[in-house]
Amino acid sequence: MARALPQPGVLEGRRVHSFEEYVNCGQSGPVYMCPQLGERFGYQADGLLVIALDKDLGSHICDCSASLLTLVIIEKKEETRRRVLNISGQKPSSSSAMSKKVVAVFGATEKEAGAEVVAADLDDEKSVEAALSGAYAAFVVTNFLEHFSKDKEIVQGKRIADVSKRLGLTLVVFSGLENVKKLTGGKLEVMNFDGKGEVEEYFREIGVPMTSVRLPCYYENLLTFFRPQKDKDGDGYTLCFPMGDVPLDGMSVKDLGVIVLTILQSPSKYAGKDIGLSMDKLTTEQYAAIMTRVLGKNIRDAKLSPDAFAKLGFPGAEELANMFKFYLMKPDRDIQVTLQLNPKAKKFQCWLEENKAAFDDL
């Protein structure tokens, strides 16, 4: 039997690490819990997605985590049941595998408590069509890092576009990026950008209503790919964004959820637009100075050029260098537009202060 959640406040843009924490912090709106989901898919995983959908499509998307491979949010046109689909190029082999991608889903009416979690294989068109059948709208993220193949990402993205057109979705919000190779006349190639760019173009070519949200560098990348590195000589750290004195756009991936929801609630307003997102424009030196001040560690700009970065020798270094060369061209990323879509989106210093503990082991 469904159990109503308490409603003392609104949960926005926050990662919740357990079902119990979600219940304790409260949620506004008519949201109900489906215990069967927890029993089937488990609650423990890194990158928890919590979605509360009301009759008007959605009340909150609390966290669209970067660790989720692909997320599609839909509402049935003629039914009250809500579904959240995890669509991945890799078919989950067990319920345990699924739990690492979609951990908790909320959003049913009192009469029909619960929600469906549906897995679909992006390499199987019938599977994708079955999953999206009856969808009102979708938010789609293709994941280059799952297979490191631009061609495969393009094929998967086009497959979603074809199915979306056939089923008549009102809007697809696609996590896209620029086709750098096309924009630079072949001078730069950034595979994880170029594939998404080609998928953007295809959505438009076949007439699917689509909004592309183009994210900047995630603040969260400082916890993984671009974590400050210990100096070989001395007790300080270096931050390696090879941008020189050109500001690098950034935002927290956690702030994407409200942005997507705002777009989904007004499809006619945003269909056909490419929206470049950003919440801060800081030089590497400025990022380092804020980290030094907040974390109490001596962090400085490594002062590498993109060409020097490309020669660091790790897998993908050259492609990342090309990405930074593209960032040096200052692609369109708009702070004011981002704030219009999510007024509570965070500046870098605010995000860092809230996530200070994640750097304790520096």
QUIZIUR-V544957 format. One record per helix or strand of 2 or more residues. SS is the DSSP state (alpha for helix, beta for strand). FROM is the first residue (numbers start at 1). TO is the last residue. Records with the same first field share a line. If there is no record, write none. Layout:
SS: FROM-TO, FROM-TO
This chain:
beta: 3-4, 32-33, 51-52, 60-61, 71-76, 82-88, 116-121, 137-140, 171-175, 210-214, 217-218, 229-230, 237-239, 248-251, 274-277, 280-282, 299-301
alpha: 19-25, 35-41, 95-99, 125-132, 144-146, 150-167, 180-183, 191-205, 219-223, 253-265, 267-270, 284-295, 306-310, 317-327, 335-341, 348-354, 356-359
